[in-house]
């Protein structure tokens, strides 16, 4: 069964006008749905990329008494999202728009130079390396993923930073930069609130309610920082960098960062 032009337009709107292969009329709805399944899998916490081993500095913030209650958690999460948008979304955007080895390698090295503390660099590299390995194993219909990973490992010059790897994977899967940037901010929100739950700062239901309440503010931050060039990447909240950098000095810790 073929989709009408109206149906294709509606499906394109659901995906954020990102999936380029669905723009032409006459595309089968099964193809659109298949790409949506891939999107959901990429964002699923079940995907073993190690994201839940990191708290975005929340554990250090709690032990330093910067975050002591729900209002502090809300403010901290939005501050992290603002910082993530200003610093990392330009790299996600650029990697999605140019999903090839040379462009990605250049972005990866530039992000390595832009991250200013050892804890965040290690966390980014660890998650990105895991994502690249998992994506190359799962999305076999994109053989270039495996080739890029092999070339990166052979070169020995790649750090596999998470923002650039995520953008690269989204670009190769045909998701587009609007999806990749919004999805990256969603994952940051999800991981921070998951960490808050495991640190007993908030319960699971409370975390879900807070995530829903922050949806409007998160979307404003996405639109604020979306589609910027890597030359414009910056930090809006340097104190977060200081807090995360102190994570290695904690006497006891549950998370890696």
C-alpha positions as CSV (number, residue, x, y, z in Angstrom):
1,X,0.0,0.0,0.0
2,X,1.4,3.4,-1.0
3,X,1.1,6.5,1.1
4,X,-0.7,9.6,-0.2
5,X,1.3,12.8,-0.4
6,X,-0.6,14.0,2.7
7,X,0.3,10.9,4.6
8,X,4.0,11.3,3.7
9,X,3.9,14.9,4.8
10,X,2.4,14.0,8.1
11,X,4.9,11.3,8.7
12,X,7.7,13.7,7.9
13,X,6.3,16.1,10.5
14,X,6.3,13.4,13.1
15,X,10.0,12.8,12.4
16,X,10.9,16.5,12.5
17,X,11.4,16.7,8.7
18,X,14.6,14.9,9.2
19,X,14.5,11.6,7.2
20,X,15.5,12.7,3.8
21,X,14.5,9.4,2.1
22,X,10.9,10.0,3.0
23,X,10.5,13.4,1.3
24,X,9.4,12.0,-2.0
25,X,5.8,11.0,-2.6
26,X,5.0,7.4,-2.9
27,X,7.3,6.2,-0.1
28,X,5.8,3.1,1.7
29,X,4.7,3.7,5.2
30,X,6.5,0.6,6.4
31,X,9.8,2.2,5.5
32,X,8.9,5.3,7.6
33,X,7.9,3.1,10.6
34,X,11.1,1.1,10.3
35,X,13.2,4.3,10.7
36,X,11.1,5.2,13.7
37,X,11.9,1.9,15.3
38,X,15.6,2.6,14.7
39,X,15.2,6.1,16.3
40,X,13.5,4.6,19.4
41,X,16.2,2.0,19.7
42,X,19.0,4.6,19.5
43,X,17.3,6.5,22.4
44,X,16.4,3.5,24.5
45,X,18.2,3.2,27.8
46,X,18.4,-0.5,27.1
47,X,21.1,0.3,24.5
48,X,24.4,-0.7,26.3
49,X,26.4,2.5,25.8
50,X,27.3,3.1,29.5
51,X,25.3,6.3,29.8
52,X,23.9,5.4,33.2
53,X,27.5,5.2,34.6
54,X,27.7,9.0,34.4
55,X,25.7,11.6,36.4
56,X,26.8,14.8,34.5
57,X,28.5,16.0,37.7
58,X,25.3,15.6,39.8
59,X,26.9,13.2,42.3
60,X,29.7,15.8,43.0
61,X,27.1,18.6,43.1
62,X,25.1,16.7,45.8
63,X,28.2,16.0,47.9
64,X,29.3,19.6,47.5
65,X,25.9,20.8,48.6
66,X,25.2,22.6,45.4
67,X,22.1,20.4,44.9
68,X,20.1,19.6,48.1
69,X,16.5,19.5,47.0
70,X,14.1,19.3,44.1
71,X,14.3,22.9,43.1
72,X,18.1,22.7,43.0
73,X,17.8,19.5,40.9
74,X,15.5,21.3,38.4
75,X,17.9,24.3,38.2
76,X,20.9,22.0,37.9
77,X,19.4,19.9,35.1
78,X,18.4,23.0,33.1
79,X,21.9,24.5,33.6
80,X,23.4,21.2,32.3
81,X,21.1,21.3,29.3
82,X,22.0,24.9,28.6
83,X,25.7,24.0,28.8
84,X,25.2,20.9,26.7
85,X,23.4,22.9,24.0
86,X,26.0,25.6,23.8
87,X,29.0,23.3,23.8
88,X,28.0,20.0,22.3
89,X,25.0,20.6,20.0
90,X,27.2,22.3,17.4
91,X,29.3,19.1,17.2
92,X,26.2,16.9,17.0
93,X,24.9,19.1,14.2
94,X,28.1,19.2,12.2
95,X,28.7,15.5,12.5
96,X,25.1,14.8,11.4
97,X,25.4,17.1,8.4
98,X,28.7,15.6,7.2
99,X,28.7,11.9,8.1
100,X,32.0,10.9,6.7
101,X,35.3,9.8,8.3
102,X,37.5,12.8,7.5
103,X,34.9,15.4,8.7
104,X,34.1,13.3,11.8
105,X,37.8,12.8,12.7
106,X,38.3,16.6,12.5
107,X,35.3,17.3,14.7
108,X,36.4,14.6,17.2
109,X,39.8,16.2,17.6
110,X,38.3,19.7,18.0
111,X,36.0,18.5,20.7
112,X,38.9,16.9,22.5
113,X,40.5,20.3,22.6
114,X,37.3,22.0,23.7
115,X,36.6,19.8,26.8
116,X,38.4,21.4,29.7
117,X,38.5,18.8,32.4
118,X,39.7,15.2,32.5
119,X,36.5,13.7,33.9
120,X,34.3,15.0,31.2
121,X,36.8,14.0,28.5
122,X,37.0,10.4,29.7
123,X,33.2,10.2,30.1
124,X,32.6,11.5,26.6
125,X,35.2,9.2,25.1
126,X,34.0,6.1,27.0
127,X,30.3,6.6,26.0
128,X,31.2,7.5,22.4
129,X,33.4,4.5,22.0
130,X,30.7,2.2,23.3
131,X,28.1,3.8,21.0
132,X,30.2,3.4,18.0
133,X,30.9,-0.3,18.8
134,X,27.2,-1.0,19.4
135,X,25.9,1.0,16.4
136,X,28.4,-0.8,14.1
137,X,27.1,-4.1,15.4
138,X,23.4,-3.3,15.3
139,X,22.9,-1.3,12.1
140,X,24.4,-3.7,9.7
141,X,22.4,-2.1,6.8
142,X,24.9,0.8,7.1
143,X,28.3,-0.9,6.3
144,X,30.1,2.4,6.5
145,X,29.6,2.5,10.2
146,X,31.8,-0.6,10.6
147,X,34.3,0.7,8.1
148,X,34.6,4.1,9.9
149,X,35.1,2.4,13.2
150,X,37.8,0.1,11.8
151,X,39.6,3.0,10.1
152,X,39.5,5.0,13.4
153,X,40.9,2.1,15.4
154,X,43.7,1.6,12.9
155,X,44.6,5.3,12.8
156,X,44.9,5.4,16.6
157,X,44.1,9.1,16.5
158,X,40.4,9.0,17.4
159,X,39.0,9.8,20.8
160,X,35.4,8.7,19.9
161,X,33.7,11.6,21.7
162,X,30.1,10.9,22.3
163,X,28.6,14.0,20.7
164,X,30.5,13.5,17.4
165,X,29.7,9.8,17.3
166,X,26.0,10.3,18.0
167,X,25.8,12.9,15.2
168,X,27.7,10.6,12.9
169,X,25.4,7.7,13.6
170,X,22.3,9.8,13.1
171,X,23.6,11.2,9.9
172,X,24.4,7.8,8.4
173,X,21.0,6.4,9.5
174,X,19.4,9.4,7.7
175,X,17.8,11.0,10.7
176,X,19.0,14.5,10.1
177,X,20.3,17.2,12.5
178,X,17.0,18.4,13.9
179,X,16.3,14.9,15.3
180,X,19.9,14.3,16.4
181,X,20.1,17.6,18.4
182,X,16.8,17.3,20.1
183,X,17.5,13.6,20.9
184,X,20.9,14.5,22.4
185,X,19.3,16.9,24.8
186,X,16.6,14.4,25.7
187,X,19.2,11.8,26.6
188,X,21.0,14.3,28.8
189,X,17.8,15.0,30.7
190,X,17.0,11.3,31.0
191,X,20.5,10.4,32.3
192,X,20.6,13.2,34.9
193,X,17.2,12.4,36.3
194,X,18.1,8.7,36.3
195,X,21.2,9.5,38.3
196,X,19.2,11.6,40.7
197,X,16.9,8.6,41.3
198,X,19.8,6.3,42.1
199,X,21.3,8.9,44.4
200,X,18.0,9.0,46.4
201,X,17.5,12.7,45.6
202,X,14.1,12.0,44.0
203,X,11.8,9.0,43.5
204,X,11.1,7.4,40.1
205,X,7.6,8.9,39.8
206,X,8.9,12.3,41.0
207,X,11.6,12.1,38.4
208,X,9.1,11.3,35.6
209,X,6.9,14.2,36.7
210,X,9.9,16.6,36.8
211,X,11.0,15.4,33.3
212,X,7.6,16.2,31.9
213,X,7.4,19.6,33.6
214,X,10.8,20.6,32.2
215,X,9.8,19.6,28.6
216,X,8.9,23.1,27.6
217,X,12.1,24.7,29.0
218,X,14.2,21.9,27.4
219,X,12.6,22.6,24.0
220,X,13.4,26.3,24.4
221,X,17.0,25.4,25.0
222,X,17.1,23.1,22.0
223,X,15.8,25.9,19.8
224,X,18.2,28.4,21.4
225,X,21.3,26.4,20.5
226,X,20.2,24.4,17.4
227,X,22.1,24.5,14.1
228,X,25.1,26.5,15.4
229,X,28.6,26.2,13.9
230,X,31.3,24.5,15.9
231,X,33.2,27.8,15.9
232,X,30.4,29.1,18.1
233,X,30.6,26.3,20.7
234,X,31.1,27.7,24.2
235,X,30.3,27.0,27.9
236,X,27.5,29.0,29.5
237,X,28.0,27.7,33.0
238,X,31.7,27.2,33.8
239,X,30.9,26.3,37.4
240,X,29.4,23.0,36.2
241,X,32.8,22.2,34.6
242,X,34.5,22.8,38.0
243,X,31.9,20.7,39.8
244,X,32.3,17.8,37.4
245,X,36.1,18.1,37.5
246,X,36.0,17.5,41.3
247,X,34.3,14.1,40.9
248,X,37.6,12.3,41.0
249,X,38.3,13.7,44.5
250,X,35.1,12.3,46.1
251,X,35.8,9.9,49.0
252,X,33.0,7.6,47.9
253,X,31.2,7.6,44.6
254,X,28.6,5.6,42.7
255,X,29.2,7.0,39.2
256,X,32.2,7.4,36.9
257,X,31.5,11.1,36.4
